[in-house]
Amino acid sequence: MTTVLLTGATGLVGSRLLPRLAEAGFDARALVRRDVDLPAGTTGVRGDLADPGSLPEAVEGVEAVVHLAALFRTDDEDAVWRANRDGTRHLIEAVKAHAPRARFVMTSTSNVYDADTPRPSREDDPATQTGAYPASKLAAEALLRDSGLTWAILRLPFVYGEGDGHLESMPALATRFGLHPAHTYSVAHHRDVAGAVRLALTGATDGRIVNVTDDAPVTVYEMAQLAGTPIEGSTEPLANPWSGRMDGSLARELGFAPTVPTIHAAAREGLL
């Protein structure tokens, strides 16, 4: 049984990934800062990414690390850098010292891609975003690529499903960020994020950055409708119709196949 340490295990994605790792037969450990209720078949291990001294015990004996923990959607940019770049550095250093043969899978974000892309963004496209969240994730990616560890980076899109509240937040996000109703996003259901992580844990994505996305992007307008809070449409042209979309070809070449192919399929199956 492969022992996997998961960071960010109580977050939106991690809380749904952790039980799936256990169900898939992994010895799933969750890095936690305090006592929390965890799913059956999983265990918590104390540690804090901000405290390097707390991490050696957490990584001792693990055969893989899945690093989800991240901070975003906050105005405290220094906190974002501390969590996303510095926390990743501390974890990498602990793994190098105490579990150097472990496979290190890190999730990143589609937000790293440049907004002026001429097509759905590919893994080798320019990624020069300067905002604290995408820039700190790019810095964390670079740390992992240069670490000497066995690594894989999964760039996730807008993740949704299972009542996580993310889809329901879209109308407020559209207002906050002035999103055009016709702006499209690549998306993925929690079930398929877990599938991509399981694929990465087999070694199929070693040494690669891989976009994870389902089969069809969806507009802000459609997401608001599915969330039950419709917004007004618009005939104004989009600045760039490709911004927000990722090319998922590489993931499919490596064996990834979404089991929830579109957000509309998720709605039909009661998976939102």
MIKOLNU-572491 format. One record per residue: residue in three letters; x, y, z of N, C-alpha, C in turn. Coordinates in pm, whole numbers, plus 50000, padded with zeros to 5 digits. Example, Ala and Ser with C-alpha at 12.3 -4.5 7.8 and 13.67 -1.06 7.14 Angstrom:
% MIKOLNU-572491
> resn | npx | npy | npz | capx | capy | capz | cpx | cpy | cpz
> ALA | 51319 | 49431 | 50780 | 51230 | 49550 | 50780 | 51320 | 49670 | 50780
> SER | 51285 | 49775 | 50708 | 51367 | 49894 | 50714 | 51290 | 50003 | 50787
//
This chain:
% MIKOLNU-572491
> resn | npx | npy | npz | capx | capy | capz | cpx | cpy | cpz
> MET | 50084 | 49881 | 50000 | 50000 | 50000 | 50000 | 50088 | 50125 | 50000
> THR | 50068 | 50213 | 49904 | 50148 | 50335 | 49892 | 50102 | 50439 | 49993
> THR | 50196 | 50493 | 50068 | 50165 | 50596 | 50165 | 50177 | 50733 | 50099
> VAL | 50067 | 50808 | 50103 | 50059 | 50939 | 50039 | 50029 | 51045 | 50144
> LEU | 50107 | 51152 | 50143 | 50079 | 51267 | 50227 | 50008 | 51372 | 50143
> LEU | 49893 | 51419 | 50192 | 49815 | 51519 | 50123 | 49815 | 51649 | 50203
> THR | 49855 | 51759 | 50139 | 49842 | 51890 | 50201 | 49714 | 51955 | 50148
> GLY | 49663 | 52050 | 50225 | 49537 | 52113 | 50184 | 49419 | 52018 | 50194
> ALA | 49428 | 51922 | 50284 | 49329 | 51815 | 50289 | 49193 | 51859 | 50340
> THR | 49185 | 51975 | 50404 | 49055 | 52021 | 50453 | 48995 | 52129 | 50362
> GLY | 49060 | 52159 | 50251 | 49012 | 52261 | 50159 | 48908 | 52210 | 50063
> LEU | 48869 | 52296 | 49971 | 48763 | 52265 | 49876 | 48795 | 52140 | 49794
> VAL | 48915 | 52130 | 49742 | 48954 | 52014 | 49662 | 49002 | 51900 | 49752
> GLY | 49085 | 51931 | 49850 | 49144 | 51827 | 49932 | 49045 | 51746 | 50011
> SER | 48940 | 51809 | 50061 | 48842 | 51737 | 50142 | 48766 | 51635 | 50059
> ARG | 48762 | 51652 | 49929 | 48697 | 51555 | 49841 | 48797 | 51456 | 49782
> LEU | 48922 | 51497 | 49774 | 49025 | 51406 | 49724 | 49067 | 51304 | 49829
> LEU | 49079 | 51347 | 49953 | 49132 | 51259 | 50059 | 49056 | 51126 | 50069
> PRO | 48923 | 51126 | 50079 | 48855 | 50996 | 50087 | 48869 | 50913 | 49961
> ARG | 48882 | 50980 | 49847 | 48898 | 50906 | 49722 | 49034 | 50837 | 49717
> LEU | 49136 | 50898 | 49774 | 49266 | 50832 | 49780 | 49256 | 50705 | 49865
> ALA | 49188 | 50715 | 49979 | 49171 | 50597 | 50065 | 49091 | 50489 | 49992
> GLU | 48985 | 50530 | 49924 | 48903 | 50432 | 49851 | 48982 | 50365 | 49738
> ALA | 49081 | 50435 | 49685 | 49162 | 50379 | 49577 | 49274 | 50289 | 49629
> GLY | 49282 | 50273 | 49761 | 49379 | 50180 | 49818 | 49506 | 50242 | 49869
> PHE | 49514 | 50374 | 49874 | 49632 | 50441 | 49929 | 49622 | 50452 | 50081
> ASP | 49738 | 50449 | 50145 | 49747 | 50483 | 50287 | 49754 | 50635 | 50291
> ALA | 49640 | 50700 | 50312 | 49628 | 50844 | 50294 | 49648 | 50918 | 50425
> ARG | 49754 | 51000 | 50429 | 49781 | 51087 | 50543 | 49745 | 51231 | 50507
> ALA | 49685 | 51302 | 50600 | 49652 | 51442 | 50580 | 49738 | 51528 | 50671
> LEU | 49805 | 51627 | 50614 | 49881 | 51722 | 50694 | 49782 | 51821 | 50755
> VAL | 49775 | 51827 | 50887 | 49679 | 51913 | 50955 | 49751 | 51992 | 51064
> ARG | 49704 | 52113 | 51087 | 49762 | 52199 | 51191 | 49699 | 52177 | 51327
> ARG | 49584 | 52115 | 51329 | 49513 | 52090 | 51455 | 49426 | 51966 | 51437
> ASP | 49369 | 51916 | 51544 | 49283 | 51800 | 51535 | 49156 | 51833 | 51457
> VAL | 49128 | 51753 | 51357 | 49007 | 51770 | 51276 | 48948 | 51633 | 51247
> ASP | 48819 | 51630 | 51218 | 48756 | 51505 | 51179 | 48795 | 51474 | 51035
> LEU | 48845 | 51353 | 51014 | 48888 | 51311 | 50881 | 48807 | 51190 | 50837
> PRO | 48800 | 51165 | 50707 | 48723 | 51051 | 50656 | 48779 | 50918 | 50707
> ALA | 48691 | 50820 | 50712 | 48733 | 50685 | 50753 | 48843 | 50636 | 50660
> GLY | 48939 | 50567 | 50720 | 49048 | 50510 | 50641 | 49162 | 50606 | 50615
> THR | 49155 | 50726 | 50672 | 49263 | 50824 | 50657 | 49314 | 50865 | 50794
> THR | 49435 | 50917 | 50798 | 49493 | 50959 | 50925 | 49547 | 51101 | 50912
> GLY | 49547 | 51172 | 51024 | 49603 | 51305 | 51027 | 49742 | 51304 | 51088
> VAL | 49829 | 51388 | 51037 | 49962 | 51404 | 51093 | 49985 | 51553 | 51111
> ARG | 50032 | 51592 | 51230 | 50048 | 51733 | 51261 | 50165 | 51794 | 51184
> GLY | 50141 | 51913 | 51133 | 50247 | 51986 | 51065 | 50191 | 52114 | 51008
> ASP | 50280 | 52208 | 50981 | 50240 | 52338 | 50928 | 50343 | 52379 | 50824
> LEU | 50298 | 52408 | 50704 | 50390 | 52445 | 50596 | 50468 | 52572 | 50629
> ALA | 50416 | 52652 | 50720 | 50487 | 52774 | 50760 | 50597 | 52746 | 50862
> ASP | 50600 | 52623 | 50915 | 50696 | 52586 | 51019 | 50779 | 52467 | 50970
> PRO | 50895 | 52493 | 50910 | 50976 | 52384 | 50855 | 51008 | 52275 | 50957
> GLY | 51024 | 52312 | 51083 | 51058 | 52213 | 51184 | 50949 | 52113 | 51212
> SER | 50828 | 52142 | 51170 | 50717 | 52051 | 51194 | 50698 | 51947 | 51083
> LEU | 50775 | 51959 | 50975 | 50748 | 51877 | 50857 | 50824 | 51745 | 50848
> PRO | 50944 | 51732 | 50906 | 51015 | 51604 | 50891 | 50934 | 51483 | 50936
> GLU | 50868 | 51492 | 51050 | 50788 | 51379 | 51097 | 50673 | 51350 | 51003
> ALA | 50616 | 51456 | 50944 | 50502 | 51438 | 50856 | 50539 | 51364 | 50728
> VAL | 50658 | 51387 | 50676 | 50697 | 51326 | 50548 | 50773 | 51195 | 50566
> GLU | 50815 | 51165 | 50687 | 50894 | 51044 | 50712 | 50818 | 50921 | 50664
> GLY | 50879 | 50844 | 50576 | 50821 | 50718 | 50532 | 50719 | 50727 | 50421
> VAL | 50689 | 50847 | 50371 | 50590 | 50855 | 50264 | 50654 | 50819 | 50131
> GLU | 50573 | 50765 | 50043 | 50618 | 50730 | 49909 | 50571 | 50829 | 49803
> ALA | 50479 | 50915 | 49843 | 50430 | 51019 | 49752 | 50374 | 51134 | 49834
> VAL | 50381 | 51252 | 49775 | 50322 | 51373 | 49833 | 50231 | 51434 | 49728
> VAL | 50111 | 51470 | 49769 | 50020 | 51546 | 49683 | 50000 | 51681 | 49751
> HIS | 50051 | 51783 | 49689 | 50056 | 51916 | 49750 | 49947 | 52004 | 49690
> LEU | 49836 | 52018 | 49765 | 49725 | 52101 | 49722 | 49720 | 52236 | 49790
> ALA | 49778 | 52245 | 49909 | 49760 | 52364 | 49993 | 49801 | 52491 | 49920
> ALA | 49713 | 52590 | 49924 | 49739 | 52718 | 49859 | 49646 | 52824 | 49917
> LEU | 49686 | 52948 | 49901 | 49605 | 53060 | 49948 | 49576 | 53151 | 49829
> PHE | 49449 | 53189 | 49812 | 49411 | 53279 | 49703 | 49285 | 53353 | 49742
> ARG | 49245 | 53448 | 49656 | 49128 | 53532 | 49680 | 49135 | 53601 | 49815
> THR | 49248 | 53661 | 49839 | 49267 | 53746 | 49956 | 49347 | 53868 | 49912
> ASP | 49327 | 53978 | 49981 | 49402 | 54099 | 49947 | 49539 | 54104 | 50013
> ASP | 49569 | 54008 | 50099 | 49698 | 54004 | 50169 | 49799 | 53932 | 50080
> GLU | 49867 | 54009 | 49996 | 49958 | 53948 | 49899 | 50078 | 53882 | 49966
> ASP | 50126 | 53940 | 50075 | 50238 | 53878 | 50145 | 50201 | 53740 | 50197
> ALA | 50078 | 53727 | 50246 | 50032 | 53597 | 50295 | 50024 | 53495 | 50182
> VAL | 49982 | 53542 | 50064 | 49975 | 53453 | 49947 | 50113 | 53400 | 49913
> TRP | 50213 | 53486 | 49909 | 50350 | 53443 | 49879 | 50404 | 53349 | 49986
> ARG | 50377 | 53380 | 50112 | 50425 | 53293 | 50220 | 50364 | 53154 | 50208
> ALA | 50236 | 53147 | 50180 | 50170 | 53017 | 50173 | 50210 | 52939 | 50048
> ASN | 50208 | 53006 | 49933 | 50222 | 52934 | 49807 | 50366 | 52908 | 49766
> ARG | 50451 | 53006 | 49781 | 50592 | 52986 | 49746 | 50672 | 52931 | 49863
> ASP | 50667 | 53002 | 49976 | 50751 | 52963 | 50089 | 50706 | 52831 | 50149
> GLY | 50574 | 52810 | 50158 | 50524 | 52682 | 50209 | 50568 | 52566 | 50122
> THR | 50564 | 52587 | 49990 | 50611 | 52482 | 49898 | 50760 | 52457 | 49916
> ARG | 50838 | 52564 | 49931 | 50980 | 52546 | 49953 | 51007 | 52462 | 50079
> HIS | 50938 | 52492 | 50187 | 50959 | 52418 | 50311 | 50925 | 52270 | 50293
> LEU | 50816 | 52243 | 50220 | 50776 | 52104 | 50199 | 50877 | 52032 | 50112
> ILE | 50923 | 52095 | 50006 | 51024 | 52034 | 49918 | 51149 | 52001 | 49998
> GLU | 51195 | 52092 | 50079 | 51316 | 52069 | 50158 | 51298 | 51952 | 50253
> ALA | 51180 | 51941 | 50314 | 51155 | 51829 | 50404 | 51154 | 51697 | 50329
> VAL | 51093 | 51694 | 50212 | 51088 | 51571 | 50133 | 51228 | 51533 | 50087
> LYS | 51307 | 51629 | 50041 | 51443 | 51600 | 49996 | 51526 | 51541 | 50109
> ALA | 51505 | 51589 | 50230 | 51587 | 51543 | 50343 | 51538 | 51412 | 50402
> HIS | 51408 | 51387 | 50399 | 51353 | 51274 | 50474 | 51276 | 51172 | 50390
> ALA | 51244 | 51204 | 50265 | 51177 | 51108 | 50178 | 51216 | 51136 | 50033
> PRO | 51346 | 51131 | 50003 | 51395 | 51178 | 49873 | 51347 | 51096 | 49754
> ARG | 51298 | 50976 | 49777 | 51249 | 50894 | 49667 | 51099 | 50911 | 49644
> ALA | 51036 | 50992 | 49724 | 50891 | 51012 | 49711 | 50858 | 51087 | 49583
> ARG | 50748 | 51049 | 49523 | 50697 | 51123 | 49407 | 50621 | 51244 | 49459
> PHE | 50647 | 51361 | 49402 | 50590 | 51487 | 49451 | 50497 | 51541 | 49342
> VAL | 50367 | 51537 | 49368 | 50266 | 51587 | 49275 | 50210 | 51717 | 49333
> MET | 50221 | 51824 | 49256 | 50170 | 51954 | 49302 | 50061 | 52003 | 49208
> THR | 49956 | 52059 | 49265 | 49854 | 52123 | 49182 | 49885 | 52271 | 49169
> SER | 49868 | 52319 | 49047 | 49883 | 52461 | 49019 | 49752 | 52509 | 48958
> THR | 49756 | 52614 | 48877 | 49632 | 52679 | 48835 | 49638 | 52726 | 48690
> SER | 49522 | 52724 | 48626 | 49512 | 52779 | 48491 | 49531 | 52930 | 48490
> ASN | 49524 | 52993 | 48606 | 49539 | 53139 | 48614 | 49680 | 53186 | 48578
> VAL | 49775 | 53093 | 48567 | 49912 | 53135 | 48535 | 49926 | 53179 | 48390
> TYR | 49832 | 53138 | 48303 | 49848 | 53164 | 48161 | 49818 | 53309 | 48126
> ASP | 49886 | 53359 | 48024 | 49867 | 53496 | 47981 | 49727 | 53515 | 47921
> ALA | 49668 | 53630 | 47948 | 49530 | 53656 | 47905 | 49518 | 53678 | 47754
> ASP | 49629 | 53708 | 47685 | 49621 | 53735 | 47543 | 49650 | 53612 | 47457
> THR | 49631 | 53495 | 47512 | 49655 | 53372 | 47437 | 49571 | 53368 | 47311
> PRO | 49626 | 53319 | 47197 | 49551 | 53315 | 47072 | 49470 | 53187 | 47054
> ARG | 49468 | 53100 | 47154 | 49398 | 52971 | 47149 | 49396 | 52917 | 47291
> PRO | 49329 | 52805 | 47316 | 49336 | 52747 | 47450 | 49482 | 52725 | 47492
> SER | 49514 | 52762 | 47613 | 49654 | 52762 | 47658 | 49710 | 52621 | 47672
> ARG | 49835 | 52607 | 47624 | 49907 | 52480 | 47634 | 50016 | 52492 | 47740
> GLU | 50063 | 52378 | 47784 | 50157 | 52374 | 47895 | 50287 | 52449 | 47870
> ASP | 50328 | 52459 | 47743 | 50454 | 52528 | 47713 | 50431 | 52672 | 47667
> ASP | 50311 | 52724 | 47682 | 50283 | 52863 | 47647 | 50341 | 52957 | 47752
> PRO | 50361 | 53084 | 47717 | 50411 | 53181 | 47815 | 50319 | 53190 | 47937
> ALA | 50380 | 53201 | 48050 | 50306 | 53217 | 48176 | 50381 | 53323 | 48256
> THR | 50336 | 53446 | 48242 | 50410 | 53558 | 48301 | 50320 | 53645 | 48388
> GLN | 50214 | 53587 | 48442 | 50122 | 53664 | 48525 | 50195 | 53721 | 48647
> THR | 50159 | 53843 | 48682 | 50228 | 53911 | 48793 | 50143 | 53924 | 48919
> GLY | 50016 | 53890 | 48912 | 49933 | 53891 | 49032 | 49987 | 53795 | 49135
> ALA | 49962 | 53824 | 49263 | 50024 | 53746 | 49370 | 49991 | 53597 | 49359
> TYR | 49866 | 53562 | 49333 | 49832 | 53420 | 49330 | 49899 | 53346 | 49214
> PRO | 49877 | 53386 | 49088 | 49943 | 53311 | 48980 | 50094 | 53321 | 48984
> ALA | 50148 | 53437 | 49020 | 50295 | 53452 | 49024 | 50355 | 53363 | 49133
> SER | 50288 | 53354 | 49247 | 50341 | 53269 | 49355 | 50331 | 53122 | 49319
> LYS | 50229 | 53084 | 49244 | 50218 | 52945 | 49199 | 50326 | 52913 | 49095
> LEU | 50354 | 53008 | 49006 | 50463 | 52987 | 48910 | 50597 | 52972 | 48983
> ALA | 50617 | 53052 | 49087 | 50741 | 53041 | 49164 | 50749 | 52905 | 49232
> ALA | 50637 | 52857 | 49283 | 50635 | 52725 | 49346 | 50662 | 52616 | 49244
> GLU | 50605 | 52630 | 49125 | 50633 | 52533 | 49018 | 50783 | 52527 | 48990
> ALA | 50846 | 52643 | 48979 | 50989 | 52647 | 48948 | 51071 | 52580 | 49057
> LEU | 51033 | 52602 | 49182 | 51104 | 52536 | 49292 | 51096 | 52385 | 49279
> LEU | 50980 | 52334 | 49245 | 50965 | 52189 | 49234 | 51041 | 52135 | 49114
> ARG | 51033 | 52204 | 49001 | 51104 | 52156 | 48881 | 51255 | 52150 | 48904
> ASP | 51306 | 52240 | 48985 | 51450 | 52246 | 49010 | 51494 | 52167 | 49133
> SER | 51403 | 52092 | 49193 | 51430 | 52029 | 49322 | 51515 | 51903 | 49314
> GLY | 51517 | 51838 | 49199 | 51583 | 51708 | 49188 | 51495 | 51592 | 49228
> LEU | 51373 | 51621 | 49275 | 51277 | 51516 | 49311 | 51206 | 51464 | 49186
> THR | 51138 | 51352 | 49201 | 51048 | 51304 | 49097 | 50918 | 51384 | 49111
> TRP | 50883 | 51461 | 49008 | 50774 | 51557 | 49025 | 50676 | 51553 | 48910
> ALA | 50557 | 51605 | 48937 | 50457 | 51633 | 48835 | 50375 | 51752 | 48882
> ILE | 50334 | 51836 | 48787 | 50254 | 51954 | 48818 | 50125 | 51946 | 48739
> LEU | 50012 | 51951 | 48810 | 49881 | 51948 | 48747 | 49820 | 52088 | 48757
> ARG | 49801 | 52152 | 48643 | 49737 | 52283 | 48643 | 49586 | 52264 | 48634
> LEU | 49517 | 52303 | 48741 | 49374 | 52281 | 48751 | 49296 | 52401 | 48700
> PRO | 49176 | 52375 | 48645 | 49089 | 52483 | 48601 | 48993 | 52522 | 48714
> PHE | 48877 | 52574 | 48680 | 48771 | 52600 | 48778 | 48716 | 52464 | 48820
> VAL | 48735 | 52428 | 48946 | 48692 | 52298 | 48997 | 48556 | 52314 | 49063
> TYR | 48468 | 52217 | 49042 | 48331 | 52231 | 49093 | 48276 | 52094 | 49132
> GLY | 48157 | 52097 | 49194 | 48080 | 51976 | 49216 | 48061 | 51939 | 49360
> GLU | 47965 | 51850 | 49382 | 47940 | 51789 | 49513 | 47908 | 51893 | 49620
> GLY | 47839 | 51998 | 49577 | 47795 | 52099 | 49673 | 47906 | 52176 | 49738
> ASP | 48018 | 52195 | 49668 | 48133 | 52260 | 49731 | 48117 | 52412 | 49742
> GLY | 48016 | 52468 | 49676 | 47994 | 52612 | 49684 | 48068 | 52694 | 49581
> HIS | 48160 | 52632 | 49507 | 48241 | 52708 | 49412 | 48157 | 52758 | 49294
> LEU | 48075 | 52670 | 49239 | 47988 | 52711 | 49130 | 47892 | 52821 | 49176
> GLU | 47841 | 52806 | 49297 | 47747 | 52904 | 49350 | 47811 | 53041 | 49369
> SER | 47942 | 53045 | 49379 | 48012 | 53172 | 49397 | 48030 | 53249 | 49267
> MET | 48002 | 53186 | 49153 | 48032 | 53251 | 49025 | 47959 | 53383 | 49004
> PRO | 47829 | 53395 | 49034 | 47765 | 53526 | 49014 | 47835 | 53638 | 49092
> ALA | 47875 | 53611 | 49216 | 47946 | 53712 | 49295 | 48083 | 53740 | 49236
> LEU | 48151 | 53637 | 49187 | 48282 | 53656 | 49125 | 48269 | 53738 | 48997
> ALA | 48163 | 53713 | 48922 | 48140 | 53788 | 48798 | 48125 | 53936 | 48828
> THR | 48054 | 53967 | 48936 | 48037 | 54106 | 48974 | 48168 | 54166 | 49025
> ARG | 48236 | 54091 | 49110 | 48358 | 54142 | 49172 | 48467 | 54171 | 49069
> PHE | 48482 | 54082 | 48972 | 48591 | 54095 | 48875 | 48545 | 54147 | 48739
> GLY | 48418 | 54185 | 48728 | 48369 | 54239 | 48602 | 48376 | 54141 | 48487
> LEU | 48342 | 54016 | 48512 | 48353 | 53914 | 48409 | 48241 | 53927 | 48306
> HIS | 48277 | 53914 | 48180 | 48179 | 53917 | 48072 | 48095 | 53789 | 48079
> PRO | 47962 | 53798 | 48061 | 47880 | 53676 | 48067 | 47923 | 53568 | 47969
> ALA | 47981 | 53609 | 47855 | 48024 | 53511 | 47754 | 48167 | 53461 | 47775
> HIS | 48233 | 53510 | 47879 | 48368 | 53462 | 47909 | 48359 | 53314 | 47943
> THR | 48448 | 53234 | 47884 | 48444 | 53090 | 47909 | 48561 | 53045 | 47995
> TYR | 48535 | 52941 | 48073 | 48638 | 52880 | 48156 | 48645 | 52731 | 48130
> SER | 48766 | 52679 | 48132 | 48782 | 52535 | 48143 | 48744 | 52496 | 48285
> VAL | 48682 | 52379 | 48298 | 48635 | 52334 | 48429 | 48665 | 52185 | 48445
> ALA | 48659 | 52138 | 48568 | 48674 | 51995 | 48596 | 48600 | 51962 | 48724
> HIS | 48537 | 51848 | 48725 | 48465 | 51800 | 48843 | 48564 | 51738 | 48942
> HIS | 48529 | 51742 | 49070 | 48615 | 51683 | 49172 | 48650 | 51537 | 49142
> ARG | 48556 | 51465 | 49086 | 48581 | 51324 | 49054 | 48699 | 51312 | 48958
> ASP | 48707 | 51404 | 48862 | 48812 | 51395 | 48762 | 48943 | 51457 | 48808
> VAL | 48938 | 51552 | 48901 | 49062 | 51596 | 48965 | 49127 | 51478 | 49036
> ALA | 49045 | 51401 | 49106 | 49097 | 51282 | 49174 | 49155 | 51182 | 49074
> GLY | 49088 | 51167 | 48959 | 49140 | 51078 | 48857 | 49274 | 51123 | 48804
> ALA | 49290 | 51254 | 48786 | 49418 | 51307 | 48737 | 49528 | 51286 | 48841
> VAL | 49495 | 51304 | 48968 | 49594 | 51282 | 49074 | 49634 | 51135 | 49079
> ARG | 49537 | 51046 | 49070 | 49570 | 50903 | 49071 | 49659 | 50868 | 48953
> LEU | 49632 | 50926 | 48837 | 49718 | 50902 | 48721 | 49859 | 50951 | 48748
> ALA | 49871 | 51069 | 48806 | 50004 | 51124 | 48837 | 50079 | 51034 | 48935
> LEU | 50007 | 50974 | 49027 | 50072 | 50888 | 49127 | 50124 | 50758 | 49066
> THR | 50081 | 50724 | 48945 | 50136 | 50606 | 48878 | 50270 | 50636 | 48811
> GLY | 50303 | 50766 | 48800 | 50426 | 50804 | 48729 | 50402 | 50845 | 48586
> ALA | 50277 | 50839 | 48538 | 50249 | 50868 | 48398 | 50278 | 51013 | 48360
> THR | 50278 | 51103 | 48459 | 50301 | 51245 | 48430 | 50434 | 51294 | 48486
> ASP | 50521 | 51204 | 48526 | 50649 | 51244 | 48586 | 50724 | 51342 | 48497
> GLY | 50777 | 51448 | 48559 | 50857 | 51545 | 48488 | 50780 | 51634 | 48392
> ARG | 50648 | 51641 | 48410 | 50566 | 51719 | 48318 | 50474 | 51816 | 48392
> ILE | 50442 | 51924 | 48326 | 50331 | 52011 | 48364 | 50213 | 51968 | 48277
> VAL | 50098 | 51944 | 48339 | 49983 | 51889 | 48266 | 49858 | 51968 | 48299
> ASN | 49789 | 52016 | 48195 | 49659 | 52079 | 48212 | 49553 | 51973 | 48238
> VAL | 49468 | 51998 | 48335 | 49358 | 51907 | 48366 | 49227 | 51981 | 48338
> THR | 49147 | 51928 | 48246 | 49020 | 51992 | 48211 | 48925 | 51889 | 48151
> ASP | 48796 | 51919 | 48161 | 48699 | 51828 | 48101 | 48686 | 51857 | 47951
> ASP | 48579 | 51810 | 47889 | 48571 | 51814 | 47743 | 48511 | 51942 | 47685
> ALA | 48457 | 52030 | 47768 | 48392 | 52149 | 47713 | 48399 | 52265 | 47810
> PRO | 48453 | 52378 | 47767 | 48451 | 52497 | 47853 | 48307 | 52546 | 47869
> VAL | 48285 | 52630 | 47970 | 48150 | 52678 | 47999 | 48155 | 52828 | 48025
> THR | 48050 | 52898 | 47986 | 48049 | 53043 | 48003 | 48010 | 53082 | 48145
> VAL | 48048 | 53204 | 48181 | 48006 | 53261 | 48309 | 47854 | 53264 | 48317
> TYR | 47789 | 53299 | 48208 | 47643 | 53305 | 48203 | 47583 | 53168 | 48237
> GLU | 47637 | 53062 | 48176 | 47584 | 52928 | 48200 | 47610 | 52883 | 48344
> MET | 47728 | 52915 | 48396 | 47757 | 52877 | 48534 | 47663 | 52946 | 48632
> ALA | 47634 | 53073 | 48607 | 47542 | 53145 | 48695 | 47402 | 53081 | 48689
> GLN | 47361 | 53042 | 48570 | 47231 | 52974 | 48557 | 47230 | 52844 | 48636
> LEU | 47335 | 52764 | 48618 | 47342 | 52636 | 48688 | 47349 | 52654 | 48839
> ALA | 47406 | 52767 | 48881 | 47416 | 52797 | 49024 | 47284 | 52845 | 49081
> GLY | 47186 | 52874 | 48993 | 47056 | 52919 | 49040 | 47045 | 53068 | 49060
> THR | 47145 | 53144 | 49013 | 47143 | 53290 | 49026 | 47178 | 53349 | 48890
> PRO | 47081 | 53353 | 48799 | 47110 | 53401 | 48663 | 47161 | 53545 | 48662
> ILE | 47242 | 53575 | 48562 | 47292 | 53710 | 48541 | 47248 | 53757 | 48403
> GLU | 47258 | 53887 | 48379 | 47222 | 53942 | 48250 | 47325 | 53902 | 48144
> GLY | 47276 | 53884 | 48021 | 47366 | 53859 | 47910 | 47422 | 53989 | 47855
> SER | 47498 | 53979 | 47747 | 47559 | 54097 | 47688 | 47592 | 54070 | 47542
> THR | 47579 | 54174 | 47459 | 47621 | 54163 | 47319 | 47755 | 54230 | 47296
> GLU | 47815 | 54283 | 47402 | 47947 | 54345 | 47389 | 48050 | 54238 | 47352
> PRO | 48144 | 54270 | 47265 | 48245 | 54169 | 47227 | 48340 | 54138 | 47342
> LEU | 48388 | 54016 | 47344 | 48490 | 53976 | 47441 | 48625 | 54031 | 47400
> ALA | 48705 | 54070 | 47498 | 48841 | 54116 | 47469 | 48923 | 54004 | 47406
> ASN | 48911 | 53882 | 47460 | 48978 | 53765 | 47403 | 48895 | 53642 | 47436
> PRO | 48831 | 53579 | 47338 | 48745 | 53464 | 47366 | 48820 | 53340 | 47413
> TRP | 48954 | 53340 | 47402 | 49031 | 53222 | 47443 | 49078 | 53231 | 47588
> SER | 49081 | 53347 | 47646 | 49129 | 53362 | 47782 | 49045 | 53279 | 47878
> GLY | 49113 | 53206 | 47967 | 49042 | 53121 | 48063 | 49028 | 52976 | 48021
> ARG | 49070 | 52947 | 47897 | 49056 | 52810 | 47846 | 49192 | 52742 | 47835
> MET | 49195 | 52614 | 47869 | 49317 | 52534 | 47860 | 49301 | 52422 | 47759
> ASP | 49409 | 52388 | 47694 | 49416 | 52274 | 47604 | 49448 | 52150 | 47688
> GLY | 49359 | 52051 | 47685 | 49378 | 51930 | 47764 | 49433 | 51812 | 47687
> SER | 49491 | 51838 | 47569 | 49537 | 51728 | 47483 | 49644 | 51643 | 47548
> LEU | 49740 | 51706 | 47614 | 49849 | 51630 | 47673 | 49798 | 51533 | 47777
> ALA | 49708 | 51578 | 47864 | 49655 | 51489 | 47967 | 49591 | 51366 | 47905
> ARG | 49518 | 51386 | 47795 | 49452 | 51272 | 47731 | 49554 | 51179 | 47667
> GLU | 49660 | 51235 | 47611 | 49766 | 51151 | 47556 | 49831 | 51064 | 47664
> LEU | 49834 | 51115 | 47786 | 49898 | 51043 | 47896 | 49803 | 50947 | 47967
> GLY | 49675 | 50946 | 47926 | 49583 | 50848 | 47982 | 49468 | 50904 | 48061
> PHE | 49458 | 51036 | 48073 | 49348 | 51097 | 48147 | 49223 | 51100 | 48060
> ALA | 49110 | 51060 | 48118 | 48982 | 51066 | 48048 | 48876 | 51109 | 48150
> PRO | 48817 | 51227 | 48135 | 48720 | 51272 | 48234 | 48597 | 51183 | 48238
> THR | 48555 | 51145 | 48356 | 48434 | 51065 | 48372 | 48310 | 51153 | 48381
> VAL | 48331 | 51282 | 48407 | 48223 | 51380 | 48400 | 48262 | 51474 | 48286
> PRO | 48220 | 51445 | 48163 | 48276 | 51513 | 48046 | 48242 | 51661 | 48036
> THR | 48125 | 51702 | 48089 | 48087 | 51843 | 48083 | 48010 | 51879 | 48209
> ILE | 48001 | 52009 | 48235 | 47927 | 52054 | 48352 | 47778 | 52026 | 48335
> HIS | 47730 | 52023 | 48211 | 47590 | 51993 | 48187 | 47562 | 51845 | 48214
> ALA | 47657 | 51759 | 48185 | 47642 | 51617 | 48221 | 47637 | 51603 | 48373
> ALA | 47719 | 51680 | 48443 | 47717 | 51678 | 48590 | 47580 | 51720 | 48641
> ALA | 47521 | 51822 | 48581 | 47389 | 51868 | 48624 | 47285 | 51759 | 48603
> ARG | 47290 | 51691 | 48487 | 47193 | 51584 | 48458 | 47205 | 51469 | 48557
> GLU | 47328 | 51442 | 48601 | 47352 | 51328 | 48689 | 47343 | 51367 | 48837
> GLY | 47309 | 51492 | 48867 | 47296 | 51535 | 49006 | 47427 | 51545 | 49078
> LEU | 47534 | 51584 | 49005 | 47669 | 51588 | 49063 | 47717 | 51729 | 49095
> LEU | 47631 | 51829 | 49078 | 47672 | 51965 | 49107 | 47682 | 51990 | 49258
//
